[in-house]
Amino acid sequence: MGRRGGSGEAAEEGEDGLDPQRLDKWLWCARFYKSRSQAAEAVAGGRVHLNGQRVKPAHAVKPGDLVGLSLGTRDVEVAVLGLLARRGPATEARTAYEETPDSLARGERQAEHRRLAALVPRPEGRPGKHDRRELRRLHRGDD
């Protein structure tokens, strides 16, 4: 029973910035991942970097650290502003980090590329017999 009280106290200390927090727990509390095990998998798989270094899920994170994340098609870099004692609402989680200006600019460029890619005409379906022959001619360089 004493152990339970001790872990709660450590979480409160971490919120004040006195005690560092596990990286996987911070990622989960900051709502980058839906579960702590997903966060631990991402860190162990090399999709999360702390201060430019590949680390283990139990590595300590503290305010001032830079966390690099690969979230789907987007690479995000955030600065840790504070530690969270619990996984709360998203508005509370956003107070624990701030996305770096470089990361924001990179995200805007990627969004622009996706928007432009959507404007490129795409074929309606699979190519027919004549379309396949035309594609083969184009690939071979025949005129």
N, C-alpha and C positions, 0 to 999 in steps of 0.2 A: 504494500500500500504506500510506503514511503517513496518507492520508485516512481509512482504515478505523479505525486506532488512535485518530485524533483524534475521530471521532464516538462511539466507545465511551467515551472519557474525558469527553466532554460529557454523556453520559447518566449517568455516575457522579457528575459534579458536580451535575446536576439533582436527583439523589436526595438529596444533602446540602442542597439548597435554595439553592445558590449560583447556579445558572444556570436561568432559566425554561425551560419546555417548551412545544412547540406544543399548542394546544388540541385539535386533532383527534387527535393522538397520545395525549394524556392521557386523552381520552374512550375511546379504543380500549383503552389499557392498563388503565383502571379498569373495563372490561367493560360500558360502557353501550351499545356498538355492536359488532357481530360483525366488522366490518372497518374499517380506517382510512378507506377511501374512503366508507363509509356515514357515518362520523363527520364527514368533511369535507363531504359533501352536506348533512347536517343543519345544520351550522354555516352553510354558504353559503345554505341555504334559510330561515334565520331561526328554526329550531326550537331553537337553542341561544343563550343570552345569557350574557355574562360581565360580572358586576357591573352588571347591568341594561342593558347596551349590546349592540347587535347588532355582532358582530365577524366577521373573516375566519378561516378555518381555521388559518392560520399565526400567529394572535395568541398572544402568550406568556401562559401561565397560571403562577401561583406560589402557594405556600401563603398562605391568608388570603383568596383570591378566592372570590366566590360565582358558581356556575354554575347557570343555570336551563335545564332541559331539558323538551321536550315528548316524552314517551315514550308513543306510542299515545294512549290516552284520559286519561293522567295527566300532570300538570305537576309536575315535581320540582325542588326547589332544594337544592343541596348546597354545603357549604363545603369548599374544597380544604384538606386537611391536609398533604399531601405529594405529591411527584412520584415517578413510577415509571420505573425504567430499562428495564423490559421488561413484556410482557403475561404475567403469571404466573397462578397459581391465584386463584379468586374470593376466598378468604380473605385473600390478600395484597392484592388490589385494594381490598377494603373498608377497608383501613387508610389509603388515600389520600384518603378523603372521609368526610363525615358529613352526613346529611340534616338540614336545619334543622327546628326544632320546628314552625314554621308549615307547612312542607311535609308533615310527618308528620300534623298535624291535618287538613290539606286532604285527604290521601290516605285517612284514616279516614272522613271525611265522604263522599267519593266511593264508598268501599267500601260504606258503609251505604246510600247511594242505589241502588247496583247491587243490593244484597241486597233492598231493598224493591221495586225494579222487577221483580225476578224473581217476587214474590208476586202481582203483578197478573195476573188471568186473561187469557189470550190465546186467540183463536179457534183451533180445531183446524186449519182449512184456509181455503181461499178462500171468500168469501161466496157463497151460492146466489142464485137469482133473487129470492126473497122477502126475503132479507137485504139485497141490494143496494137493493131498493125502499125498505126501512125506513131504510137509511143515507141515501138521497137525501132522504127525507122529513125526517130529522133535520137534515141539512145545510141544507135550504131553510127549515126552520122551520115546515113544514106539520104540522098535528096531526091 
